[in-house]
Amino acid sequence: MTPTAITLFILAAVLVWGGLIVSTIHLMRHPDATSFPAGGDDDERPEHSVIVHDT
């Protein structure tokens, strides 16, 4: 392999693994919301029912 190919390989690996590490740290510091704002009425359908669209 040429030095250019090795450099690009290392750059790509650092980018992918660095992004994984940064996103993991971000999720640990900012977990998913436990409460949501008011709004959105329940449509009272069974969980796996067919959605009927007016077309």
C-alpha positions as CSV (number, residue, x, y, z in Angstrom):
1,M,0.0,0.0,0.0
2,T,1.2,3.5,-0.7
3,P,1.6,6.1,2.0
4,T,-1.4,8.0,0.6
5,A,-3.6,5.0,0.9
6,I,-2.5,4.3,4.5
7,T,-3.0,7.9,5.4
8,L,-6.5,8.0,4.0
9,F,-7.3,4.6,5.7
10,I,-6.1,6.0,9.1
11,L,-8.1,9.2,8.5
12,A,-11.3,7.3,7.7
13,A,-10.9,5.0,10.7
14,V,-10.3,7.9,13.1
15,L,-13.4,9.7,11.6
16,V,-15.7,6.6,12.0
17,W,-14.5,5.6,15.5
18,G,-14.2,9.2,16.7
19,G,-17.8,9.8,15.6
20,L,-18.9,6.7,17.5
21,I,-17.1,7.8,20.7
22,V,-18.4,11.4,20.4
23,S,-22.0,10.3,19.9
24,T,-21.7,7.8,22.8
25,I,-20.5,10.6,25.1
26,H,-23.2,12.9,23.9
27,L,-25.9,10.3,24.6
28,M,-24.5,9.7,28.1
29,R,-24.5,13.4,28.9
30,H,-27.9,14.1,27.2
31,P,-30.1,11.0,27.5
32,D,-33.5,10.7,25.8
33,A,-36.3,12.9,27.1
34,T,-38.3,11.4,29.9
35,S,-41.2,13.8,29.5
36,F,-42.8,15.3,26.5
37,P,-44.8,18.5,25.9
38,A,-48.6,18.4,25.9
39,G,-50.4,17.7,22.7
40,G,-51.1,14.9,20.3
41,D,-54.3,13.2,21.1
42,D,-54.4,9.4,21.2
43,D,-56.4,8.0,18.2
44,E,-57.5,5.0,20.2
45,R,-56.6,2.4,17.5
46,P,-55.3,-1.0,18.4
47,E,-51.5,-1.1,18.3
48,H,-51.2,-3.1,15.0
49,S,-54.3,-2.0,13.2
50,V,-54.4,-0.9,9.6
51,I,-54.3,2.9,9.1
52,V,-57.1,4.1,6.9
53,H,-56.4,7.1,4.8
54,D,-58.9,9.4,3.2
55,T,-57.9,9.6,-0.5
